[in-house]
Amino acid sequence: MEQFKVLLVEDDDSAREKLADAIQKAGYQVIIAENGQEGLTFFKKELPEILITDMKMPGMDGLELMKKAKRILPDVQVILITAFGEVNAAITAIREGALDYLKKPLDLNELILALGRAGEKIVELKKRTVLPAILLADDEDKIRERLSRELKKEGWKVFAAADGQEAIDLFNMNNIDLVILDIKMPKKDGLQALQEMRSMSDDFEAIVLTGHGDEDTAIQALREGAINFLKKPIDLEQLILSVERGLEKLNAARALKYRTRDLELATEVIGSISVENQIHLDLRSSVSDSARNFAKSIVDMLPMGLLILNKEMELVYMNQCVARVVQSRPKKVDEKFLNSLAKIGIDGLSYESLAAASSKLFSELHGTVETIKVGKYSYLTLAPMRIIKEEKQEDAVLMIIRGERP
């Protein structure tokens, strides 16, 4: 598989080295540049799919580099590195096409999340296939070689280890999606290896292999986050099925994390827009039908729910994402409507709490954004807006729904 190519532009030597190591470990090809001008030169030569750049650099800064890079490759995914006080500029850059931003001091987990979102965008744009990486650890040579061979036949990238410590070292050096660990191994057993891997990252799934009498240890491995245990001799069909289910679960969890970050950024952008220029819904007859229909088609394509409520909690607008879930067109938000949103993971949201949050926004300044967590990865984002009609204007609340299931 061809790796995604990342150009890292950072003028601080220590930060550049730390980031480059993390990017490479995550499975990307990394090219480094020390300033904006050098970065632009490398960009023209290498044509990377992802650009990570510090915003503040001598000479050409990150924003200027981003604009020039997007003229060359409009689909390049740009991640900005910001210092204290630069967040507003980063949000403006997102409105102009950047994918994400990372705040200093750098959190490598946030970097991996941003890279994952960038990789997802690239796959969508280019329909490229990303091969999952599997780490297989078993001290019996014949079993390890046989299982590695069968896993590779499925099109997966396989790293093989003969003991627990080697498995930990391989996990630390590579971006592993799923680990298969024998319970009994020299140096460190499967449970010890799994515990150390979990201390490094929670972005993977695990399957343990057990022999006779290992049931108690296998159950402990499940408590440590393993999704399954398989008894030896290993049934290949059962192993392949378990790996497929593990990868499906991992991809679903990652997709939720990516969508949650999308929503966080959307919330920041909405707040920024409404501070600068209040959000408006123009229903006057002077707005052409073609313009109104175009705007509606864009909103209906959003992968999240969108509602507009007036002061009486009446539904002024509901996009297709919500309509597909509730399967009706209610005139007003009520307990029945909110209960129907449980299908997408919106749970425990009462009419009273939503009405109170909405009422608060009607008296707040523009730019106020309320976020309500209603599930592990489920959020409601509320922002004040104004509906413009022929002879009057009406205050309203824009509500964005990010659920846990599509």
N, C-alpha and C positions, 0 to 999 in steps of 0.2 A: 504493500500500500504506500502510495506517495504521501508524505507527511504534509500537513499544512505548514506553510512558511510564515514565520513571524519576524518582523523587523522591530527591534527594540532600540529606541532612541532615548538615551539618558546620560546627562553630563556628569552625574555623580558616580565615581568609580565603584564604590561599595554597593550602592543600590543596583547599579547595572549588573554587577557580577551575581548578586543574590537573585535578581529577577531572571537573568539568563539561565542560571542553574535550574530554577523552578520551572521555567518554560520548557526546557529540554527534557527534564524529568517527566513532565506531563505529556510527552510524546510529540512535541512540535519541533520543527527545524527552526533554529534561532539564528538571526543575523544581528549584529550589534553595531550601533553608531554612537559617537560621543556628542554630537550636536545636530541641530536641525539641518544645516547645509549638507553635512556628511550623510545624514539620514535620507535627504532627498536624492542625493547621488546614488545611494544604495537602492532606494526605492525604484528609481528608473531602471536600474540594472537588473534587480532581482524580481521585481513585480510580486511582492509578498501578498498573501491574502489577508493578513492581520498586521496592523500597525499599532504598536504600543509606544506612546511618546510622553515624555514629561511636558507639562504645559509651559513651564517657565525655564527658558534656556537663553544663554547669550546669543545674539544674532537672531536667527530665525526661531521663533517660539513654536510650541506644539500646535497651536491653532492655525498658524500660517502653514505649517507643514501638513496638517490634516487637509486644508483646503487645496493645496497644490497636489497632494497625493490623490484626492478624490477626482481632480480634473484628469489625472492619468488613468486611475482605476476607480470608477464610481462605486463599485461594489466592495471596495476594501473595508474591512471591519476595523474601526478605530477605537482604541481604549486609551483614555487619557490618565495621566498621573498628576494629581493635584496636591498642592500644599494647603495649609490653613489659609482661609480667606479667598480661595480660588473656586469654591464650589459653584457659586453663581455663574461664573464664566464657563465652568464645565457643563452646567445645565443648558446654557445657551448653545454650547457646542453640540450637545445631544439633539437639540432642536434643529441644528444645521447638518446632522448626519452622523455624529459619533455614536457608537454603540453603548459605551459605558465609561465610568471613571473610577479610579482607585485613589483613596485618600492616603496621604502620608501620616504616620508611619505605615508602611505597606503591610497588609495582611495577605499572606500567600493563599489562604483559602478563598479570599475574595478574588484574587488573580485567577485561580483555577476555575471559579464560577464564571468569571467574565470570558475566559478562554473557551469554556464549554458552550456558552451562549454564542460566541463568535463562530465556533465550529458548526453549531447547529444551523446558523444562518447560511454558512458557506455550503453545507450539504443541501439545504433547501434551494439555494441559487444554482448550484452546479450538479445536483443530484449525484454527488460522490458518495461512496460507501466507506464508512469508518469501521474497520475490523475491531471487534472486542479483543482485549488482551486478557488471557487467562494464565494464572500461575498455578502449576501443578506440583505438589510436593509429596514424594513418597520415597522411602529409602530402599524399596525393592526394585532393582534395575528393570526386570522384565515387565513388571506392572507399570512402572513409570513410562517406559518406552512404548508399551502397547497403548496406554491411555493417551499419551501425547500424540501418537500417530492418528488415533481415531478422532481426537479433538481437532487436529489440523485439517482432517478431511471435511469437517464442517465449515471450513473457511475462517477459523479463529486463529489468532496469533497466540502461540503457547510458549511460556517460559517454564522450564523444568528445574526442580531442585531436589537434591538427594537427602536433605536434612532440614530441620526447622530453622537453623541459623541462616543457611543459604537462602531459604525461602524469604526470610525477613530482609536479607540484603537485596535480593532481587526486587522485592516489593518496594523497598526504599529507593531504588534506582530507576524504577519504571512506573508508568501510569497503569496500574492494574485494575481491571473491571471486576474480575471474579477470581477467588482463590479456591482451590481444591486441596485440602490438607489431610494427610493421613494422621490419625490420632497418635500413633506410636512411631516416633522417629528419634534418631540420635541427636545429641547436642541440645535441641529443644523440641518438645513434643508439639503436636498440632494445636493444642489448647493454648500453650504458652506463645506460640507463633501468632495465633489469631489475636490474643490479647495485646501483643506488641504492635501488630498491624493496626488494630482499632485505636491505639493511642496515637498513631501517626495520621490516620484518616478514617472517616466513616463513609467515604464515597466508594464503596465496593460491597459485593455480596460474597458469602462464603458457604462452601459445602465441605463436610468432613467425611472421611472414609474410616470405617471402624472394622475391627476384627472381633473375634469371639470374646465376650466379657467386657467390651468397651462401652456398653450402653450408658452407664452413669456419666462417663466423661463426655459422651456424645450429647447427652441432655444438657450438661453444663455448657458445651459449645453452642447449643441453641440459645441458651440464656445470654451468651456473649454476642449473639447476633447472627449466627449461622442460620441459613434458611432450610437446611436439610442435612440428614446424615444417611449414608449408604453403606450397607454391610458388604464385606468381602465374602466371596468373590464378586467383583463388580459386574452388574448387569449393564452393558454398554447403552442399551436403549434407555434404561432408567437414568443413567448418568447424563446422556445428551438432553433428555427431557428436563432434568433438574437444572442443567446449565441454561437452557433456553428460558425457563421460568425465572431463574435468577437474573438473567440479563434483562428480561422484560420488566421485572420489578425495579431494577436499578435505573433503567431508562425512564420509567414512569416517575420515579422519585426525582431524577435530574430534571425532567421536563417541568415538574412542579416548582423546583428551585429556580429554574430559568424564568418561568412565568411570574413567579413572585418578584424576582428582580425587575422584570419588565414593568410590573405594576408599581414597584417602588419608584422607578425612574419616571413612569407616567405621572405619578402623584407629584413628584418634584417639578416636572415640567408644567403640569396644570397649575400648580401654585404660582410658578414663575409667570406664566401667561396671564393669570387673573390679577396679579399685582400690577403688571404693565398695562393690561388692557382687559377689562372684564369680559368673561365668557358670555356670548350672546347667542340666542336662537331667534333668528329673524323670520317671522311668519307673515310678513306683509306681502300683499299682492304684487308689490314692485319686484320681489325676488322671483326670477323666472323659474318655471317648472323644471327646466333642464338642470339648472343649478341646484335646486332643492333635491331632485331625484339623484343627482350625482353624489351629493353629500350623504344622502340616505344610504346609497349603495356602499360607500366607503365605511360608514359606521356599522352597517350590517355584516361586513366582512371581518370586523374586529374579533379576535379570539377571546373575548371577555364580554360580560354582560354590561349594558348601559341603559340606565333609566333616567328620566327627568320627572321630578315631582314638584307640585306646587304646594302652597302653604296648607291646603286641605288634604295633603297626602294623596292627591289624585294623580294618576299616571298620564302625564302629558305626552311622553314618548317611551317606547320600549323597543330595543333592537332585536334582531332575529335570534341572537344567541340566547336571550332570556325567553323569548316566545317559544322556542323549541323545547325548553325545559318545562315551562308552566302550561304549555299547550292550550292557552286561552288568551283572551285580551281583556283582562279585568279593568274596570274604570278606576279602581282605587287600590292602594296597598293596604292589606289587612293581614290578620294572622294566617288565614288560609293561603294567601299568596306567599307569605314568608315561609310557611311550612313546605310549600312545593319546591322551594330552593334547596331543601335538604338533599335533593337528588344530585346536586353538584357540591355537596359538602358544606353548605351554609347551614350551620347548626347552632341552636341556642340563641338565635336573634329574635328578640321580642318586638312586638309592634311599639311598645312604650319606649324602649331604648332607641329605636330608629327614629321615632317621632321626636324624641327629646334632642337627638343629635341634629336632626334636620332643622328643628325650631331654633336651635342655637346659631346655626349658620345664617339664618335670615337676619340676625342682628349683628353679625360679624363683618369686619372689613373684607374687601376683596383680597384674595390671596390666601385666605384661611382654608386649610384642607384638613378634614377629619378622617382618620383611618381607624376602622373598627376591625379587630381580629376576631374571626368567627370560626376558626378551625386551624389545624396545624399550618396549612398553607393557604387558607382562605381569608380574604380580606374584603371589606367594603371601603371604598374611598368616596367621600362626599365633598363637594365643592359648591360654593354659591354661584349662581348665574342669573341672567336676566332674559326673559322672553319678550320680544318686541312684536306687538300686534298693530293693527291699523291705527287705533286711536289711543292705545295705552301701552304701558310696559308693566310686566309682572315679574316679581322675584320668584326664583325657583332653585331647586337643588339638583345638581348633576350627581348621579350615583353610579360608580363603576364597581362591578362585581368580579372578583377573581376567585373562582371555586377550585376545589381539589380534583374534580373530574370534568372532562369535556362534556 
